[in-house]
Amino acid sequence: MTHSFEIEDANKYGVSEAIVLYNLRHWIRYNKANRINIHDGRVWTYNSTRALAELFPYFTSDMIRRYLEKLEAAGVLVTGNYNKRAGDRTKWHYRDWE
């Protein structure tokens, strides 16, 4: 499997954060093209930190959580909760790359 990132994102936020952003960008664009995961007029993607750690075996769940929190605090990502089950804490992520 190949992982990529945008150099501009790496310069602004760090390489690790840029890798995660690249993946989120892919899925948001995919969801937009397929008209899915649209809530409040925005196209979202979601994944648990555990699932993301499986995609990125060189990151732990805690590392990914910190990267996402850093990106959210910097205003790079917006997070929401559109889970069907009340106890599901999976975060949904949005960013308009267009």
VOBA-217002 format. One record per residue (C-alpha): residue number from 1; x, y, z. Coordinates in pm, 1 decimal. Example, Ala and Ser with C-alpha at 12.3 -4.5 7.8 and 13.67 -1.06 7.14 Angstrom:
<sites>
> num px py pz
> 1 1230.0 -450.0 780.0
> 2 1367.0 -106.0 714.0
</sites>
This chain:
<sites>
> num px py pz
> 1 0.0 0.0 0.0
> 2 119.8 350.7 -79.6
> 3 61.6 651.7 142.1
> 4 94.0 1005.5 16.2
> 5 64.3 1361.3 138.7
> 6 63.1 1717.5 11.9
> 7 392.9 1899.1 69.8
> 8 209.8 2221.8 155.8
> 9 13.1 2040.0 428.4
> 10 334.3 1884.4 563.0
> 11 499.0 2225.9 581.8
> 12 198.9 2378.3 761.2
> 13 93.2 2098.2 995.2
> 14 361.8 1827.7 995.6
> 15 420.9 1516.1 786.9
> 16 210.2 1286.2 1004.2
> 17 -84.1 1524.0 999.2
> 18 -45.7 1565.2 621.6
> 19 -66.3 1187.9 572.7
> 20 -392.2 1172.0 769.5
> 21 -529.2 1477.5 585.8
> 22 -454.3 1321.0 249.0
> 23 -660.8 1016.4 342.5
> 24 -950.2 1229.2 470.0
> 25 -937.2 1440.4 153.1
> 26 -966.3 1126.0 -58.9
> 27 -1274.4 1001.7 126.5
> 28 -1448.6 1338.6 135.3
> 29 -1404.2 1372.0 -240.4
> 30 -1524.1 1013.9 -288.8
> 31 -1831.0 1080.2 -74.0
> 32 -1900.5 1403.0 -261.1
> 33 -1880.7 1228.8 -599.1
> 34 -2113.1 955.1 -474.8
> 35 -2343.5 1197.0 -289.9
> 36 -2316.1 1016.2 42.2
> 37 -2249.8 1120.5 402.6
> 38 -2404.4 1462.3 349.7
> 39 -2522.5 1631.3 669.0
> 40 -2600.5 1996.9 732.8
> 41 -2505.9 2081.4 374.9
> 42 -2153.3 1938.3 408.9
> 43 -1988.4 1620.8 283.9
> 44 -1828.0 1425.0 569.0
> 45 -1611.2 1120.3 619.4
> 46 -1565.2 915.0 931.5
> 47 -1344.6 648.3 1077.2
> 48 -1243.3 547.6 1424.8
> 49 -887.9 609.7 1536.1
> 50 -852.0 233.2 1569.6
> 51 -952.9 180.4 1205.5
> 52 -718.2 457.0 1092.7
> 53 -435.4 293.1 1288.9
> 54 -496.6 -22.6 1085.9
> 55 -465.5 182.0 765.7
> 56 -150.2 348.3 898.4
> 57 37.2 76.0 1089.8
> 58 319.2 317.5 1175.1
> 59 75.9 529.3 1383.8
> 60 -98.9 422.7 1702.6
> 61 -460.7 512.1 1775.6
> 62 -340.0 766.9 2030.7
> 63 -108.4 928.6 1776.5
> 64 -390.0 959.9 1524.0
> 65 -621.5 1104.4 1788.5
> 66 -357.9 1370.0 1868.7
> 67 -308.8 1452.3 1498.0
> 68 -683.4 1493.6 1448.2
> 69 -715.0 1705.8 1762.4
> 70 -427.1 1926.8 1644.7
> 71 -588.5 1972.6 1302.9
> 72 -924.5 2050.0 1460.3
> 73 -771.8 2302.4 1702.6
> 74 -594.6 2470.8 1411.2
> 75 -926.4 2503.5 1226.3
> 76 -815.6 2268.6 950.1
> 77 -1087.8 2013.6 1022.6
> 78 -1441.8 2041.5 1149.9
> 79 -1570.3 1744.8 1346.5
> 80 -1922.4 1626.5 1403.5
> 81 -2122.4 1328.4 1519.0
> 82 -2375.8 1176.6 1283.0
> 83 -2363.5 825.2 1422.5
> 84 -2681.5 620.3 1434.2
> 85 -2606.6 467.0 1773.8
> 86 -2603.3 703.5 2071.5
> 87 -2298.2 538.0 2229.2
> 88 -2090.5 546.5 1910.5
> 89 -1809.9 799.9 1960.4
> 90 -1672.7 782.3 1606.1
> 91 -1596.0 1135.4 1489.8
> 92 -1696.9 1260.6 1149.5
> 93 -1461.2 1498.7 968.2
> 94 -1524.3 1775.8 721.7
> 95 -1305.7 2015.3 529.0
> 96 -1386.7 2194.7 207.0
> 97 -1092.5 2135.4 -27.9
> 98 -1259.9 2287.5 -328.9
</sites>
